[in-house]
């Protein structure tokens, strides 16, 4: 009695066809994944290169208790337009953070321009009368690696 089954040639052809089908599916997926990762890395690198010449200088810091404002004068001394600034300050050894002041993406701080960033500062919590501002850091949201930090000795006045 002869066994019924598929011939070795048909089995080989089926195996090769199955292998090619799986390889084409995996190849398509791998190509898509590689393109996505390449685009993501390219965007990050492009932003880093574009921001490599961004530099800001903190010119002056004023803490006004009566108007409840922390004012930070900055100068754009780099080669990039900057916007969306955040300020971090140490007031009486308490960390203060605010990101509501300054130019935005449609009204940027241009090269060579100086501006005073104005931040609300509660006179009962942070900017109490005679509170000491000891350190200020300003970070542009458009180029976060271009932050500037300055140690100061400024008292909040009425």
QUIPEWO-V384146 format. One record per residue. N is the residue number from 1. RES is the residue in one letter. PSI is psi in whole degrees, -180 to 180 (NA if undefined). Layout:
n:res:psi
N:RES:PSI
N:RES:PSI
This chain:
n:res:psi
1:X:138
2:X:136
3:X:138
4:X:133
5:X:-175
6:X:149
7:X:156
8:X:-32
9:X:-44
10:X:-41
11:X:-41
12:X:-44
13:X:-43
14:X:-41
15:X:-43
16:X:-42
17:X:-45
18:X:-44
19:X:-43
20:X:-38
21:X:-47
22:X:-42
23:X:-39
24:X:-37
25:X:-48
26:X:-38
27:X:-43
28:X:-43
29:X:-45
30:X:-38
31:X:-45
32:X:-44
33:X:-44
34:X:-42
35:X:-43
36:X:-47
37:X:-40
38:X:-44
39:X:-43
40:X:-46
41:X:-39
42:X:-42
43:X:-44
44:X:-43
45:X:-42
46:X:-43
47:X:-42
48:X:-42
49:X:-44
50:X:-33
51:X:-1
52:X:-22
53:X:17
54:X:127
55:X:132
56:X:154
57:X:129
58:X:116
59:X:-45
60:X:153
61:X:131
62:X:132
63:X:113
64:X:109
65:X:-42
66:X:-39
67:X:-1
68:X:52
69:X:141
70:X:121
71:X:132
72:X:117
73:X:127
74:X:156
75:X:132
76:X:102
77:X:5
78:X:-157
79:X:14
80:X:149
81:X:140
82:X:156
83:X:175
84:X:64
85:X:145
86:X:147
87:X:139
88:X:129
89:X:154
90:X:112
91:X:115
92:X:43
93:X:21
94:X:135
95:X:124
96:X:135
97:X:139
98:X:141
99:X:34
100:X:-3
101:X:162
102:X:-180
103:X:155
104:X:-175
105:X:-20
106:X:-12
107:X:80
108:X:163
109:X:109
110:X:168
111:X:130
112:X:-6
113:X:154
114:X:145
115:X:155
116:X:116
117:X:131
118:X:125
119:X:138
120:X:138
121:X:110
122:X:124
123:X:-14
124:X:-18
125:X:-67
126:X:-54
127:X:46
128:X:156
129:X:130
130:X:11
131:X:145
132:X:123
133:X:117
134:X:-23
135:X:142
136:X:136
137:X:131
138:X:131
139:X:122
140:X:129
141:X:-27
142:X:-27
143:X:78
144:X:-27
145:X:-4
146:X:28
147:X:156
148:X:143
149:X:143
150:X:135
151:X:127
152:X:174
153:X:75
154:X:132
155:X:142
156:X:128
157:X:158
158:X:NA
